[in-house]
Amino acid sequence: MRRRMSLLPLVFLLCLPALADVPLRPVNTYSIVARDAATGELGVAVQSHWFSVGSIVPWAEPGVGAVATQSFADPDYGPLGLTLMRSGKDASQALGALIGIDENASVRQVGMVDATGGVANYTGDKSIIEYCDLVGDGFAVQANLMWKPTVCAAMAAAYEAADGDLGERLMAALEAGEGEGGDIRGKQSAALLVVSGDSAEPAWGGRVYDLRIEDHPNPLLELRRLLTMNRAYNLMNDGDRYIAEGNIEKAVAAYGAAEAIVPDNHEMVFWHAVTLADAGRVEQALPLFTKAFAMWPKWRELVPRLPASGLLPEDPELLATILSVD
C-alpha cells in the first residue's frame, strides 16, 4: 500500500530528485538501523554478498536519522530520507512519502530511524524470498535473499540482549543474522556507520564509527576487528583532545586505555610514552619507549624531531635518555 503524497507539501516533493526509474540489482541481504536512547547516537549496519555494500545501503546524519536502503536498492532513499527527517518528518512519514512516489516500490526494502527513536521499515512484495522485517524499541531490522526467514528475529533478539555502545549492539545483530544462516548466496561485504546524536554537528561529521569491508571471505570477522581498532583510536583522539586542553591525567588514561585494547599497536605505545615524557614522567615513559622501539625501530628517528613541534621539551638530556633505552 502506498502512502499519500500529502505527507509533505507538494512543492517540497517537487523539489526532490526523482527516485530511480530502473530497479538496480539486489545488493543487500540484511541490515539494522537504530538509535541509542542513552546517547542519542544513530546507526546502521549491513552485510551482503555483494561488492561494497557500504557504498549503497547505509546513510546517517548526526541528530537527524539513519537509513538502510536495500533489496533492488535505490540509494536516493538515503539522502532524501535524511532530508525529510531533517525537515521535521518522523521516520514513518519520511519513508511513506518516498514509497509513495516510487514507481518501483514493490522491489524496495528500506529501514529508517529518526532522532527521537521513531522507526519504520518497508518491504515490497517483489523482494526476493526469504525476506522479513520487524521493528522494536528504537530499532528496525530488514532482510531479503535469506536462507531462512528467521534472520530478522535473531537479529532483533541479539540487539536487545547485547551490552556496550551502539556500534557493539549493531555488530551483535549482524553476527546473529549470519549465525541464523544469513544470505543464501554467502557473504562478501559489510559496513557499520554510527553518528553523533548532536544535530549541531555538520551533516558529513560526527562519525563515531564509519567502517566498510568492501570484499572479504569473512566480512563480519574483519568488521569486528576494525570496530575494536576504531574504538581504540577513538580513545587516542580523546587523549589528543585532553592534551590540547592541558589535562595530562585524562590524556594519559585515554592513551593507556587505547593501548590496552590493541597492545600490539606500536604507534599507540609510542604516543603514550611521548605524553608521559612531555609531562615529566620519564621513568614511566622509558619502558614504553623500549617497547615501541622494539616493535618499530624507526620511532627512534622520530624522537629528535618532536621538540620542534612542541611534542617534547627542547631538552638534549631528556632526548639522550629516551634514545639510550635498549
Backbone hydrogen bonds, N-H to C=O, Kabsch-Sander energy under -0.5 kcal/mol:
donor,donor_aa,acceptor,acceptor_aa,energy
3,R,96,G,-0.5
7,L,4,R,-1.4
8,L,5,M,-1.7
12,F,9,P,-0.8
13,L,9,P,-1.9
14,L,10,L,-2.3
15,C,11,V,-0.7
15,C,12,F,-0.9
16,L,12,F,-0.5
16,L,13,L,-1.3
27,V,25,R,-1.6
27,V,71,S,-1.2
28,N,71,S,-0.7
29,T,47,Q,-0.9
30,Y,47,Q,-1.8
31,S,142,Q,-2.4
32,I,45,A,-2.1
33,V,140,A,-2.4
34,A,43,G,-2.4
35,R,138,G,-2.2
36,D,41,E,-2.8
37,A,35,R,-0.7
40,G,36,D,-2.8
42,L,195,V,-2.1
43,G,34,A,-2.7
44,V,193,L,-2.4
45,A,32,I,-2.2
46,V,191,A,-2.4
47,Q,30,Y,-2.0
48,S,189,S,-2.6
50,W,48,S,-0.9
52,S,214,E,-2.0
53,V,50,W,-0.7
55,S,52,S,-1.7
56,I,53,V,-1.6
57,V,53,V,-2.3
59,W,67,V,-2.2
61,E,65,G,-2.3
63,G,196,S,-1.5
64,V,61,E,-2.2
65,G,61,E,-1.5
66,A,113,V,-2.2
67,V,59,W,-3.1
68,A,111,G,-2.6
69,T,57,V,-1.5
70,Q,68,A,-0.5
70,Q,109,Q,-3.2
72,F,107,V,-2.2
73,A,25,R,-0.8
73,A,71,S,-1.9
77,Y,74,D,-1.9
78,G,75,P,-1.9
80,L,76,D,-2.2
81,G,77,Y,-1.7
82,L,78,G,-2.2
83,T,79,P,-2.2
84,L,80,L,-2.3
85,M,81,G,-2.3
86,R,82,L,-2.7
87,S,83,T,-1.4
88,G,85,M,-1.3
89,K,84,L,-2.1
94,A,90,D,-2.7
95,L,91,A,-2.6
96,G,92,S,-2.5
97,A,93,Q,-2.3
98,L,94,A,-1.7
99,I,95,L,-2.7
100,G,96,G,-1.9
101,I,97,A,-0.6
101,I,98,L,-0.9
102,D,99,I,-1.2
103,E,101,I,-0.7
105,A,102,D,-1.4
107,V,104,N,-1.9
108,R,105,A,-1.5
109,Q,70,Q,-1.3
110,V,122,Y,-2.1
111,G,68,A,-2.4
112,M,120,A,-3.0
113,V,66,A,-2.1
114,D,118,G,-2.6
115,A,64,V,-1.2
117,G,114,D,-1.8
120,A,112,M,-2.2
122,Y,110,V,-2.4
124,G,108,R,-3.3
126,K,106,S,-2.9
127,S,124,G,-1.8
132,C,143,A,-2.3
134,L,141,V,-2.2
136,G,139,F,-3.0
138,G,136,G,-1.1
139,F,136,G,-0.9
140,A,33,V,-2.4
141,V,134,L,-2.6
142,Q,31,S,-1.9
143,A,132,C,-2.6
144,N,29,T,-2.7
145,L,128,I,-2.2
146,M,130,E,-2.5
147,W,182,G,-2.5
151,V,148,K,-0.9
154,A,150,T,-1.9
155,M,151,V,-2.5
156,A,152,C,-2.6
157,A,153,A,-2.3
158,A,154,A,-2.1
159,Y,155,M,-2.6
160,E,156,A,-2.4
161,A,157,A,-1.7
162,A,158,A,-1.5
169,R,165,D,-2.0
170,L,166,L,-2.6
171,M,167,G,-2.2
172,A,168,E,-2.2
173,A,169,R,-1.8
174,L,170,L,-2.0
175,E,171,M,-2.5
176,A,172,A,-2.0
177,G,173,A,-2.1
178,E,174,L,-2.2
179,G,175,E,-2.2
180,E,176,A,-1.5
181,G,178,E,-1.6
182,G,177,G,-1.7
184,I,145,L,-2.6
186,G,183,D,-1.1
188,Q,48,S,-2.1
189,S,48,S,-2.7
190,A,213,I,-1.9
191,A,46,V,-2.3
192,L,211,L,-2.4
193,L,44,V,-2.8
194,V,209,Y,-2.8
195,V,42,L,-3.1
196,S,206,G,-2.2
199,S,197,G,-0.7
201,E,198,D,-1.7
205,G,202,P,-1.9
208,V,194,V,-2.6
208,V,206,G,-0.6
209,Y,194,V,-1.7
211,L,192,L,-2.9
213,I,190,A,-3.3
214,E,212,R,-0.6
216,H,188,Q,-2.1
222,E,218,N,-1.8
223,L,219,P,-2.7
224,R,220,L,-2.6
225,R,221,L,-1.8
226,L,222,E,-2.4
227,L,223,L,-2.3
228,T,224,R,-2.0
229,M,225,R,-2.2
230,N,226,L,-3.1
231,R,227,L,-2.2
232,A,228,T,-1.8
233,Y,229,M,-2.5
234,N,230,N,-2.2
235,L,231,R,-1.3
236,M,232,A,-1.8
237,N,233,Y,-2.5
238,D,234,N,-2.0
239,G,235,L,-2.5
240,D,236,M,-2.3
241,R,237,N,-2.2
242,Y,238,D,-2.5
243,I,239,G,-2.3
244,A,240,D,-2.2
245,E,241,R,-1.6
246,G,242,Y,-0.6
246,G,243,I,-1.3
247,N,242,Y,-2.8
248,I,246,G,-1.1
251,A,247,N,-1.9
252,V,248,I,-2.9
253,A,249,E,-2.0
254,A,250,K,-2.4
255,Y,251,A,-2.7
256,G,252,V,-2.5
257,A,253,A,-2.2
258,A,254,A,-2.2
259,E,255,Y,-2.5
260,A,256,G,-1.9
261,I,257,A,-1.3
262,V,258,A,-1.8
265,N,262,V,-2.0
266,H,264,D,-0.9
269,V,265,N,-1.5
270,F,266,H,-2.4
271,W,267,E,-2.4
272,H,268,M,-1.8
273,A,269,V,-2.1
274,V,270,F,-2.5
275,T,271,W,-2.2
276,L,272,H,-1.9
277,A,273,A,-2.6
278,D,274,V,-2.8
279,A,275,T,-1.4
280,G,277,A,-1.6
281,R,276,L,-2.8
282,V,280,G,-1.1
285,A,281,R,-1.6
286,L,282,V,-2.3
288,L,284,Q,-0.5
288,L,285,A,-0.6
289,F,285,A,-2.3
290,T,286,L,-2.5
291,K,287,P,-2.0
292,A,288,L,-2.8
293,F,289,F,-3.0
294,A,290,T,-1.8
295,M,291,K,-1.7
296,W,292,A,-2.5
299,W,296,W,-2.1
300,R,297,P,-1.7
301,E,298,K,-0.6
302,L,298,K,-1.0
303,V,299,W,-1.6
305,R,302,L,-1.6
306,L,302,L,-0.8
306,L,303,V,-1.5
308,A,305,R,-0.5
309,S,306,L,-1.4
310,G,307,P,-1.7
311,L,306,L,-2.1
312,L,306,L,-0.5
315,D,313,P,-2.2
319,L,315,D,-2.3
320,A,316,P,-2.5
321,T,317,E,-2.2
322,I,318,L,-2.5
323,L,319,L,-2.6
324,S,320,A,-1.0
325,V,322,I,-1.2
